[in-house]
Amino acid sequence: MAADEKAQAKTEQAKGKVKETAGRAVGNERLTAEGRADQVQGDARQAKEKVKDVFKD
């Protein structure tokens, strides 16, 4: 399960970066904000997994 969560976090971060870049390219502030939000969500998921790894050992 942890590997799935880590992969999902990386996917969210990448998807967010693409959305943010696309939003900036076309001048769409909403898309840019959605991209940043996706990145933050991915960062949070990744942080949660790192904490779980620390307590797992």
PEPE-V717426 format. One record per pair of residues at least 4 apart in sequence whose ideal C-beta (glycine too) atoms are under 6 Angstrom apart, sorted by the first residue. I is the first residue (numbers start at 0). J is the second residue. If there is no record, write none. Layout:
i=I j=J
i=I j=J
//
This chain:
i=1 j=48
i=4 j=48
i=5 j=48
i=8 j=41
i=8 j=44
i=8 j=45
i=11 j=37
i=11 j=40
i=11 j=41
i=12 j=38
i=12 j=41
i=14 j=37
i=15 j=34
i=15 j=37
i=15 j=38
i=18 j=30
i=18 j=33
i=18 j=34
i=19 j=31
i=19 j=34
i=19 j=35
i=22 j=27
i=22 j=30
i=22 j=31
i=22 j=34
i=23 j=31
//
